[in-house]
Amino acid sequence: MKVSKEKAAEHHRAVIKAAAISFRENGFNGVNVSDIMHMAGLTHGAFYGHFKSKSDLAAAACRYAFDERLDDWADDVSLTDYLDRYVSTFHRDRRGRGCPMAAFASDVSRQHTAVQTEFEAGVSRYREKIASRLSKTNAQDAAHYSEATALLAAMVGSIVLARSTLSNRTLSARILTESRSAIASRFGV
């Protein structure tokens, strides 16, 4: 049965969205195409009508995850407010809907080049956004992308460590609290 172009586009977006959530929750190799298609409400057989391979889907899902997170950071949200939302238990506990950098960082280097390219582009976009926010809060740092890189690494590292220590919730919470405080002090945010 043939579907309309609009319905096909809707299905395509549903597959990418499901993959972006699933890959962030379980890793690129921790989920299979059948699971993603089921989550999108489609059959496994429909997959190849949308993508050539799981790697193609992973690249599209990576791009989508970065777009989703960066779009969520509205222009009226300050770097301080964003940092508060990012280095938080809420973000730590929402892996599937959270930052793709924290979810994919340890796995992306083992993925297809297309996935790595999308990840690198997303990291660059985050870095650009943080650098632009630093220039609004501290003119001295406006031209220094190294500050944005260090801030970004500290934020992502905080979430990665907090998630990695969830079996000890007290330690995990301390990592977030102490990291947030140290980041604020170091970067004046």
Buried (B, 14 or more C-beta within 10 A) or exposed (E): EEEEEEEBEEBBBBBBBBBBBBBBBBBBEEBEBEBBBEBBEBEEEBBEEBBEEBBBBBBBBBBBBBBBBBEEBEEEEEBEEBBBEBBBEEBBEEBEBBBBBBBBBEBBEEBBEBBBBBBEEBBEBBBEBBBEBBBEBBEEBBEBBEBBBBBBBBBBBBBBBBBEBEEEEEEBBEBBBEBBEEBBEEBBB
